[in-house]
């Protein structure tokens, strides 16, 4: 039996929050251990349950992004995910910089939400593709040292990064390149260290910047 991930859902819209909770609870690998409607609730639930994952809205009372910053500081083991209607570029940037591992728009289907959350739980980072340009724009305003950094990547690492940039998961890349998923994870660790980035999203954005 697969390990169960404990999840907390925090959103000030009860119907949506309960719908998300029911969707997750229907899966054998998720257990919803708490629900709340504000930043204060999020902090209290983080302290009480220390869940594997927390889904938070950006615009809930007290501010979802400030809650994420505090949770990531005090409970770094918790993976925080923004589930929101906000397509504001600054919200995307602030959320990821605060430590969120994912930024998902609420229009996503239930099955897609489950798949994305599973990928985040496995160590990946995710931003709704239509919003990824906001992060790229931020990098373009910073000092450009990507060319020299990319020279440090091996041909295999560049090949793997190219597949990451198309949105493939580690397992999908492993199947495509006839390698084990463990090997891909090892390569990804090296790639992130060489590029001096925190996660797959940042690595993919650097790739886009380098090749476009």
Buried (B, 14 or more C-beta within 10 A) or exposed (E): EEEEBBBBBBBBBEEBBBBBBEBBBEBEBBBBBBBBBBBBBBBBBBEEBEBBBBBBBBBBEBBBBBBBBBBBEEBEEBBBBBBBEBEBBEBBBBBBBBBBBBBBBBEBEBEEBBBBBBBBBEBBBBBBEEBBBBBBEBBEEEEEEBEEBBEEBEEBBEBBBBBBBEEBBBBBBBEEBEBEBEBBBEBBEBBBEBBEBBBBBBBBBBBBBBEE
